[in-house]
Amino acid sequence: MNPICDYHMHTPLCGHAVGEPREYAERAIAVGLQEIGFSDHAPLLSHDDPKITMNMKQLPGYLEMIEAVRERFAGKLRIKIALEADYLPGYEEKTRAMLESYEYDYIIGSVHYIRRWAFDNPEEMDRWNESDVNKVYHTYFDLLRKSARSKLFNIMGHVDLVKKFGHRATDDMTGEVEETAKVFKECGVAVEINTAGLRKPVKEMYPAPWMLKIYCKAGVPLTFGSDAHDPKDVGRDFDKAVNLAKSAGYSEYLILQQRKIEKMIKL
């Protein structure tokens, strides 16, 4: 396996991850990675939920914690400091202010909420039973496009997260994905291959292979993430992720630093 970097991993501050940053870094070295990025869930600006994200008071401690582990592993492992931030309509300027308060290496933008429904939260899964799955999908892709247009983010996270529990649209979503890919390209954001889907009920990486081909054809750049909430998952299934990237037509992936493209690496 090429020394792919894992740009999506968490810490216990989010309330649903285990293991200390040191353990994630040690695991990264053990599986042959040369670079990682911590991108824990940024504070929600709409409401506090300690089971889902850190709060604003904890954010300085998060930065200190990752700065310390970066210093500890200097010369052994490159460590980037990032956040995974939710796109919340109406909170764009507050989100921007939060993200500009520190020199992050990149920001992953994610859609976990449709209005106040956390559609990927197992505790709220019953809502799917009373929802029109096609409408959920259409709304989700619309929010992804708005996320990119907000210019808040560098990478768009798990871009078909709505499939997490196995719910599939019966409408043809090709047009939605093509339009989303066009917007991503225009807005200069990357898409990630996120291997966590293999560990969820859907048993498929994000995004689906046919979707990734559309993003590749549109010229949307690529990153890789395990979405690890446990050290053992760092770099997990990256051999499959590389195969997926190549089969979709990708030949390189993105390295970011201080929210700019540092370089492109050949697969």
TIDO-705689 format. One line per 2 residues: number of its first residue (from 1); for each residue y negated, x, z negated of C-alpha. Coordinates in nm, 2 decimals, always signed. Example, Ala and Ser with C-alpha at 12.3 -4.5 7.8 and 13.67 -1.06 7.14 Angstrom:
// residues 2
1) +0.45/+1.23/-0.78  +0.11/+1.37/-0.71
//
This chain:
// residues 267
1) +0.00/+0.00/+0.00  -0.35/+0.12/+0.08
3) -0.57/+0.18/-0.22  -0.72/-0.17/-0.20
5) -0.98/-0.25/-0.47  -0.94/-0.55/-0.70
7) -1.28/-0.72/-0.72  -1.18/-1.03/-0.92
9) -1.07/-1.00/-1.29  -1.17/-1.14/-1.62
11) -1.21/-1.07/-1.99  -1.13/-1.27/-2.31
13) -1.50/-1.37/-2.32  -1.43/-1.65/-2.08
15) -1.20/-1.82/-2.33  -0.89/-1.83/-2.12
17) -0.80/-1.47/-2.05  -0.61/-1.21/-2.26
19) -0.63/-0.83/-2.28  -0.91/-0.59/-2.32
21) -1.09/-0.43/-2.03  -0.93/-0.10/-2.11
23) -0.59/-0.26/-2.04  -0.70/-0.39/-1.71
25) -0.82/-0.05/-1.61  -0.50/+0.12/-1.72
27) -0.30/-0.13/-1.52  -0.51/-0.07/-1.21
29) -0.44/+0.30/-1.23  -0.07/+0.23/-1.29
31) -0.04/+0.02/-0.97  -0.24/+0.27/-0.76
33) -0.58/+0.12/-0.73  -0.88/+0.35/-0.70
35) -1.15/+0.09/-0.76  -1.18/-0.24/-0.96
37) -1.46/-0.48/-1.05  -1.49/-0.70/-1.35
39) -1.62/-1.04/-1.25  -1.59/-1.25/-1.56
41) -1.71/-1.61/-1.56  -2.09/-1.62/-1.59
43) -2.24/-1.85/-1.85  -2.26/-2.21/-1.73
45) -2.62/-2.32/-1.71  -2.54/-2.69/-1.71
47) -2.35/-2.70/-2.03  -2.15/-2.47/-2.27
49) -1.77/-2.47/-2.26  -1.62/-2.18/-2.46
51) -1.28/-2.25/-2.30  -1.42/-2.18/-1.95
53) -1.71/-1.93/-1.97  -1.90/-1.70/-2.20
55) -2.24/-1.82/-2.31  -2.58/-1.66/-2.26
57) -2.57/-1.50/-2.60  -2.25/-1.32/-2.51
59) -2.37/-1.19/-2.17  -2.53/-0.87/-2.31
61) -2.21/-0.79/-2.50  -2.01/-0.84/-2.18
63) -2.22/-0.59/-1.99  -2.20/-0.33/-2.28
65) -1.82/-0.37/-2.29  -1.78/-0.31/-1.91
67) -2.03/-0.02/-1.91  -1.83/+0.14/-2.19
69) -1.50/+0.11/-2.01  -1.66/+0.24/-1.69
71) -1.77/+0.54/-1.88  -1.43/+0.59/-2.04
73) -1.25/+0.59/-1.71  -1.51/+0.79/-1.51
75) -1.33/+1.03/-1.27  -1.01/+0.83/-1.29
77) -1.11/+0.49/-1.17  -1.43/+0.35/-1.01
79) -1.53/+0.04/-1.20  -1.79/-0.21/-1.07
81) -1.98/-0.46/-1.29  -2.00/-0.81/-1.15
83) -1.99/-1.18/-1.24  -1.82/-1.49/-1.10
85) -2.09/-1.75/-1.11  -2.06/-2.12/-1.04
87) -2.27/-2.29/-0.78  -2.43/-2.58/-0.95
89) -2.67/-2.79/-0.74  -3.01/-2.81/-0.90
91) -2.96/-2.49/-1.11  -3.02/-2.25/-0.83
93) -3.34/-2.09/-0.97  -3.20/-2.06/-1.32
95) -2.89/-1.90/-1.17  -3.10/-1.66/-0.97
97) -3.29/-1.56/-1.28  -2.97/-1.49/-1.47
99) -2.82/-1.29/-1.19  -3.14/-1.08/-1.13
101) -3.16/-0.98/-1.50  -2.91/-0.69/-1.44
103) -2.82/-0.46/-1.15  -2.48/-0.61/-1.07
105) -2.26/-0.46/-0.80  -2.17/-0.80/-0.66
107) -2.16/-1.16/-0.75  -1.87/-1.39/-0.67
109) -1.98/-1.75/-0.60  -1.73/-2.02/-0.68
111) -1.72/-2.39/-0.67  -1.52/-2.53/-0.96
113) -1.72/-2.85/-1.01  -1.78/-3.16/-0.80
115) -2.06/-3.31/-1.00  -1.93/-3.27/-1.36
117) -1.56/-3.28/-1.26  -1.39/-2.95/-1.30
119) -1.13/-3.03/-1.04  -0.92/-2.71/-1.10
121) -0.90/-2.76/-1.47  -0.55/-2.87/-1.58
123) -0.72/-3.08/-1.86  -0.90/-3.28/-1.59
125) -0.61/-3.31/-1.34  -0.57/-3.68/-1.40
127) -0.90/-3.74/-1.21  -0.71/-3.65/-0.89
129) -0.51/-3.97/-0.93  -0.82/-4.18/-0.89
131) -0.99/-3.96/-0.62  -0.98/-3.98/-0.24
133) -0.84/-3.63/-0.16  -1.00/-3.62/+0.18
135) -1.34/-3.69/+0.03  -1.29/-3.42/-0.23
137) -1.21/-3.17/+0.04  -1.52/-3.27/+0.25
139) -1.74/-3.25/-0.06  -1.59/-2.92/-0.16
141) -1.66/-2.75/+0.18  -2.01/-2.89/+0.18
143) -2.07/-2.73/-0.16  -1.93/-2.40/-0.03
145) -2.18/-2.40/+0.25  -2.46/-2.48/+0.01
147) -2.34/-2.20/-0.21  -2.37/-1.95/+0.07
149) -2.71/-2.08/+0.18  -2.84/-2.04/-0.17
151) -2.83/-1.66/-0.12  -2.71/-1.62/-0.48
153) -2.38/-1.46/-0.40  -2.21/-1.17/-0.22
155) -1.85/-1.29/-0.21  -1.72/-1.65/-0.19
157) -1.43/-1.70/-0.43  -1.10/-1.87/-0.36
159) -1.24/-2.08/-0.08  -0.98/-2.35/-0.08
161) -0.94/-2.39/-0.45  -0.91/-2.76/-0.41
163) -0.54/-2.71/-0.31  -0.46/-2.55/-0.65
165) -0.24/-2.84/-0.78  -0.09/-2.91/-0.44
167) -0.32/-3.18/-0.32  -0.36/-3.16/+0.05
169) -0.61/-3.33/+0.28  -0.47/-3.56/+0.55
171) -0.79/-3.53/+0.75  -0.81/-3.24/+0.99
173) -1.02/-2.98/+0.81  -1.05/-2.74/+1.10
175) -1.41/-2.84/+1.17  -1.51/-2.81/+0.81
177) -1.37/-2.46/+0.79  -1.52/-2.35/+1.12
179) -1.86/-2.47/+1.01  -1.82/-2.30/+0.67
181) -1.72/-1.97/+0.84  -2.03/-2.00/+1.06
183) -2.25/-2.04/+0.76  -2.08/-1.76/+0.57
185) -2.14/-1.53/+0.86  -2.51/-1.63/+0.90
187) -2.57/-1.59/+0.52  -2.40/-1.25/+0.50
189) -2.14/-1.34/+0.24  -1.78/-1.21/+0.23
191) -1.46/-1.41/+0.17  -1.19/-1.29/-0.06
193) -0.81/-1.30/-0.04  -0.73/-1.42/-0.39
195) -0.37/-1.38/-0.48  -0.39/-1.61/-0.79
197) -0.28/-1.91/-0.58  +0.07/-1.76/-0.57
199) +0.07/-1.81/-0.95  -0.05/-2.17/-0.94
201) +0.14/-2.49/-0.85  +0.04/-2.46/-0.48
203) +0.22/-2.12/-0.46  -0.01/-2.00/-0.18
205) -0.29/-1.74/-0.17  -0.65/-1.85/-0.12
207) -0.74/-1.91/+0.15  -0.45/-2.05/+0.36
209) -0.35/-1.83/+0.65  -0.49/-2.06/+0.92
211) -0.83/-2.07/+0.74  -0.84/-1.69/+0.70
213) -0.80/-1.66/+1.08  -1.11/-1.87/+1.13
215) -1.31/-1.66/+0.89  -1.19/-1.34/+1.07
217) -1.28/-1.49/+1.41  -1.63/-1.57/+1.28
219) -1.68/-1.21/+1.17  -1.69/-1.29/+0.79
221) -1.61/-0.97/+0.60  -1.33/-0.95/+0.35
223) -1.26/-0.84/-0.01  -0.95/-0.86/-0.23
225) -0.91/-1.01/-0.58  -0.62/-1.09/-0.81
227) -0.82/-1.32/-1.03  -0.64/-1.15/-1.32
229) -0.68/-1.32/-1.65  -0.41/-1.09/-1.79
231) -0.37/-0.71/-1.74  -0.03/-0.75/-1.59
233) -0.18/-0.94/-1.29  -0.42/-0.67/-1.18
235) -0.35/-0.59/-0.82  -0.07/-0.83/-0.82
237) +0.08/-0.93/-0.48  -0.17/-0.71/-0.30
239) +0.10/-0.60/-0.06  +0.13/-0.96/+0.05
241) -0.25/-0.99/+0.06  -0.28/-0.69/+0.30
243) -0.01/-0.84/+0.52  -0.20/-1.17/+0.52
245) -0.53/-0.99/+0.61  -0.37/-0.81/+0.90
247) -0.19/-1.12/+1.03  -0.53/-1.30/+1.03
249) -0.68/-1.02/+1.24  -0.86/-0.82/+0.98
251) -0.86/-0.44/+1.01  -1.10/-0.35/+0.73
253) -1.24/-0.46/+0.40  -1.57/-0.44/+0.21
255) -1.68/-0.21/-0.07  -2.00/-0.32/-0.25
257) -2.24/-0.15/-0.48  -2.56/-0.28/-0.63
259) -2.52/-0.60/-0.42  -2.52/-0.41/-0.09
261) -2.24/-0.30/+0.14  -2.15/+0.05/+0.04
263) -1.88/+0.10/+0.31  -1.60/-0.05/+0.50
265) -1.24/+0.07/+0.45  -0.97/+0.05/+0.71
267) -0.66/-0.14/+0.62
//
